[in-house]
């Protein structure tokens, strides 16, 4: 199940006013005070959603509470929950597969069973008005960086590919949060999370994928070093 925990700003973004009455899909009374206390446990994908306005357009910041993997949606359409869910799903899966392809991890991915597991697990979704202090701090940092880039570009990302590149840059930034002993890369932790829950890998297989990711990144660095020396 997909659970989107919405800040006050995100709750207003997903709501609309009709004949003087506020209509919202965001439930004001979540099942628990914190996402970690929900009865679904690890079977639910808990995200925090925040909304701001940049260059007079709505921008959504969506961050996975467990891994701090983030997605940024520029020029989002207000109160269009179905459109958001569709856009979110496509970007999340595309970003993961792009990362897997770049780091030689597709050898551990069997596409049809993976998508079947995903559709079974994430067919339903819920929106709750609920905050998460730790994830909000990371959203605030990412939002500040995004606004700086937007000011430099003079525009928002023009398409999903450009937005995905910004996602990738943020998810390759080391972070620290409760439950982790040291700093970690959100894209690596999301990769491990995805392989565990949707590809059926055991911890040995996940470690093999982590090791291959590390090797590929080292190969990239060595290639870049060699190219610089050859100039």
C-alpha positions in Angstrom: 0.0 0.0 0.0 1.2 3.5 -0.8 0.8 5.9 2.0 1.3 9.6 1.4 1.7 11.6 4.6 0.8 15.2 3.7 2.1 18.3 5.3 -0.4 21.2 5.8 0.8 22.7 2.4 0.4 19.4 0.6 -3.1 18.8 2.2 -4.2 22.2 0.8 -2.7 21.3 -2.6 -4.7 18.1 -2.9 -7.9 19.9 -1.8 -10.4 22.0 -3.7 -13.3 24.2 -2.9 -16.7 23.5 -4.4 -19.7 25.8 -3.6 -17.9 27.1 -0.6 -17.1 23.6 0.8 -13.6 22.1 0.9 -13.4 18.7 -0.8 -10.3 16.7 0.0 -9.0 13.2 -0.3 -6.6 13.7 2.6 -7.8 12.0 5.8 -7.4 14.3 8.8 -7.2 11.4 11.2 -4.4 9.1 10.4 -4.4 5.6 11.9 -1.4 6.3 14.1 0.4 9.4 15.4 3.5 8.5 13.3 4.0 6.5 10.1 6.3 4.0 12.0 3.4 3.0 14.2 1.0 2.0 11.4 -0.2 -1.6 11.5 0.9 -2.2 7.9 4.6 -2.1 9.0 7.0 -2.9 6.2 4.3 -3.9 3.8 3.4 -0.2 3.3 5.4 2.4 1.4 5.4 5.4 3.6 6.2 8.8 1.9 6.1 12.4 3.0 4.7 15.0 0.6 5.2 18.7 0.8 4.1 21.4 -1.6 5.6 24.8 -2.4 5.3 27.4 -5.2 8.2 28.2 -7.4 8.0 30.7 -10.2 4.2 30.8 -9.7 3.9 27.0 -10.3 3.2 24.2 -7.8 6.1 21.9 -7.0 5.7 18.7 -5.0 8.5 17.1 -3.0 7.9 13.5 -2.2 10.4 11.6 0.1 10.4 7.9 1.1 10.5 8.0 4.9 12.6 4.9 5.4 15.3 5.5 2.7 15.0 9.3 2.1 14.7 8.6 -1.6 13.1 11.7 -3.1 11.1 12.6 -6.2 10.4 16.2 -7.3 7.3 17.1 -9.4 7.4 20.5 -11.0 4.3 22.2 -12.4 2.0 19.8 -10.6 -1.7 20.1 -11.2 -3.6 21.2 -8.1 -6.2 18.7 -6.6 -5.4 16.1 -9.3 -4.7 13.1 -7.1 -5.1 10.5 -9.9 -2.6 12.4 -12.1 -0.2 12.6 -9.3 -0.3 8.9 -8.5 0.2 8.1 -12.2 3.1 10.5 -12.5 4.6 9.3 -9.2 4.5 5.6 -10.2 6.1 6.2 -13.6 8.9 8.4 -12.2 9.7 6.0 -9.3 10.0 2.9 -11.4 11.8 4.8 -14.2 14.3 6.2 -11.8 15.0 2.8 -10.2 15.4 1.0 -13.6 17.6 3.8 -14.8 19.8 3.5 -11.8 19.9 -0.3 -12.1 20.9 -0.1 -15.8 23.7 2.3 -15.1 25.1 0.2 -12.3 24.7 -3.3 -13.9 22.0 -4.4 -11.5 19.4 -5.4 -14.0 20.9 -8.9 -13.9 19.0 -9.3 -10.5 15.7 -7.9 -11.9 13.1 -10.2 -13.5 10.7 -7.6 -14.9 7.3 -9.4 -15.0 7.4 -10.9 -11.5 8.7 -7.6 -10.2 5.9 -5.6 -11.7 3.3 -8.2 -10.5 4.6 -7.9 -6.9 4.5 -4.1 -7.2 1.0 -4.0 -8.6 -0.2 -6.4 -5.9 1.5 -4.4 -3.1 0.8 -0.9 -4.2 -2.6 -1.1 -5.9 -4.2 0.9 -3.1 -3.1 4.2 -1.7 -4.1 6.6 1.1 -3.4 10.2 1.9 -3.1 11.3 5.5 -2.5 14.7 7.1 0.5 13.8 9.1 4.0 15.2 9.5 7.4 13.5 9.9 10.1 15.8 11.4 13.1 13.9 10.2 12.0 13.5 6.6 10.8 17.2 6.6 14.3 18.4 7.3 15.6 16.6 4.2 12.7 18.0 2.1 13.6 21.5 3.3 17.2 21.0 2.3 16.2 19.6 -1.1 13.7 22.4 -1.6 16.3 25.0 -1.0 18.7 23.4 -3.5 15.9 23.1 -6.1 14.8 26.7 -5.7 18.5 27.7 -6.2 18.7 25.7 -9.4 15.4 27.0 -10.7 16.6 30.6 -10.2 19.8 29.8 -12.0 18.0 28.0 -14.9 15.3 30.7 -15.1 12.7 27.9 -15.4 11.5 24.7 -13.9 12.6 21.3 -15.3 10.9 21.2 -18.8 10.1 17.5 -18.8 10.2 14.3 -16.7 13.7 13.4 -18.0 15.1 16.7 -16.7 13.3 16.3 -13.4 14.6 12.7 -13.1 18.1 14.0 -13.5 17.6 16.3 -10.5 16.1 13.4 -8.6 19.1 11.3 -9.3 21.5 14.1 -8.1 19.6 14.4 -4.8 19.4 10.7 -4.3 23.2 10.3 -4.8 23.7 12.8 -1.9 24.8 11.1 1.3 22.3 11.4 4.2 21.9 10.4 7.7 18.7 9.4 9.5 17.3 7.3 12.4 17.9 3.6 11.9 21.2 4.0 10.1 24.6 3.9 11.9 26.3 6.0 9.3 25.8 8.1 6.2 24.2 6.4 3.3 23.1 7.1 -0.3 19.3 7.1 -0.7 19.5 5.6 -4.2 21.5 2.6 -3.0 19.1 2.0 0.0 16.0 2.3 -2.3 17.7 -0.2 -4.7 18.1 -2.6 -1.8 14.6 -2.0 -0.6 13.2 -2.6 -4.1 15.2 -5.8 -4.7 14.1 -7.1 -1.3 10.4 -6.3 -1.6 9.6 -6.6 -5.3 12.4 -8.8 -6.8 12.3 -11.4 -4.0 16.1 -11.3 -3.4 17.5 -12.5 -0.1 20.2 -10.6 1.8 23.0 -12.4 0.0 21.6 -11.4 -3.4 21.1 -7.8 -2.2 24.7 -7.7 -1.0 25.9 -9.0 -4.3 24.0 -6.1 -6.0 25.5 -3.6 -3.6 29.0 -4.9 -4.4 28.4 -4.7 -8.1 27.1 -1.1 -7.7 30.2 -0.2 -5.8 32.5 -1.8 -8.4 30.8 0.0 -11.3 31.1 3.3 -9.6 34.8 2.6 -9.0 35.1 1.7 -12.7 33.5 5.0 -13.6 35.9 7.0 -11.4 38.9 5.2 -12.9 37.7 5.9 -16.4 37.2 9.6 -15.6 40.6 9.8 -14.1 42.2 8.2 -17.2 40.3 10.5 -19.5 41.5 13.5 -17.6 45.1 12.3 -17.8 44.8 11.7 -21.5 43.8 15.3 -22.2 
